[in-house]
Amino acid sequence: MKKIIYKTQGVCSQFIELEADDEGRVTFANVIGGCNGNLKGICSLIKGMRLEEVHNRLKGIRCGSKMTSCPDQIALAIEDMERQNLVAQIKEQQSMA
C-alpha cells in the first residue's frame, strides 16, 4: 500500500491525502481546503483508477491564471508518492544486500 499527505503549492487547497493499493489503484483521496464540492467530485471520480491514469489526466491542468491547479497538485502528489516508494524500495534492497 502506498500513502502520502502532500503539501500543495500555489493553490487554495492546503493538503492532499492519497492512498493506493499494491496494484496502483487509488483507494482513498481527500483534498483539504479549496473548492469543496469540485474536489470531492474529483476525489470520488479517481477512486479505483490506476495512479498512472489519474496522473496523465490531471497533470498540467491550470486554474485561471495560476500555473497549477488542485488537479495538477494531485498529479504532483502522485509523482511524490512514486518517488518515496522507489526510495523505500532501494533502501530495502540495500539493507538486504
C-alpha positions in Angstrom: 0.0 0.0 0.0 1.2 3.5 -0.9 0.2 6.5 1.2 1.0 10.2 1.1 0.0 13.5 2.7 1.1 16.1 0.2 1.6 19.8 1.0 0.2 21.8 -2.0 1.7 24.9 -3.5 0.2 27.7 -5.5 -3.4 26.7 -5.0 -6.3 27.3 -2.5 -6.1 23.8 -1.0 -3.5 23.0 1.7 -3.0 19.3 1.6 -3.8 16.2 -0.5 -4.2 12.8 1.1 -3.8 9.8 -1.2 -3.7 6.1 -0.7 -3.3 3.4 -3.3 -3.3 -0.4 -3.2 -0.5 -2.7 -4.2 -1.9 -2.8 -7.8 -1.6 1.0 -8.0 -5.3 1.8 -7.8 -6.5 4.8 -5.7 -8.3 3.6 -2.6 -8.6 6.9 -0.8 -8.3 10.6 -1.9 -9.1 13.7 0.0 -8.2 17.4 -0.6 -8.2 19.7 2.4 -9.2 23.3 1.5 -10.0 24.6 -2.0 -13.3 24.3 -3.8 -15.0 21.7 -1.6 -17.7 20.4 -3.9 -15.5 20.2 -7.0 -12.6 18.5 -5.1 -15.0 16.0 -3.5 -16.2 15.2 -7.0 -12.7 14.7 -8.3 -11.7 12.5 -5.4 -14.8 10.4 -5.9 -14.1 10.0 -9.7 -10.4 9.0 -9.2 -11.2 6.3 -6.6 -10.5 2.9 -8.2 -8.5 4.4 -11.0 -4.8 3.5 -11.7 -2.4 6.1 -10.4 -0.8 6.4 -13.9 -4.2 7.2 -15.5 -5.0 9.8 -12.8 -1.6 11.4 -13.3 -1.9 11.5 -17.1 -5.4 13.0 -16.9 -4.7 15.7 -14.3 -1.1 16.7 -15.0 -0.8 20.2 -16.4 -4.4 21.5 -15.7 -4.3 25.1 -14.7 -6.7 27.2 -12.6 -7.3 30.6 -14.2 -4.0 32.5 -14.4 -2.2 30.2 -12.0 0.5 27.9 -13.3 -1.1 25.0 -11.5 -4.4 23.8 -10.1 -5.7 21.4 -7.4 -6.0 18.6 -10.0 -2.4 19.3 -11.1 -1.4 19.2 -7.5 -3.0 15.7 -7.2 -0.7 14.6 -10.2 2.3 16.1 -8.4 1.3 14.2 -5.2 1.3 11.0 -7.2 4.8 11.8 -8.5 6.0 12.4 -5.0 4.3 9.2 -3.8 6.0 7.2 -6.5 9.4 8.8 -5.7 9.0 8.0 -2.0 8.0 4.4 -2.8 11.1 4.0 -5.1 13.4 5.3 -2.4 11.9 2.9 0.1 12.4 0.0 -2.3 16.0 1.0 -2.9 16.7 1.2 0.9 15.0 -2.1 1.4 17.2 -3.8 -1.3 20.3 -2.2 0.2 19.5 -3.5 3.7 19.1 -7.0 2.3 22.4 -6.9 0.5 
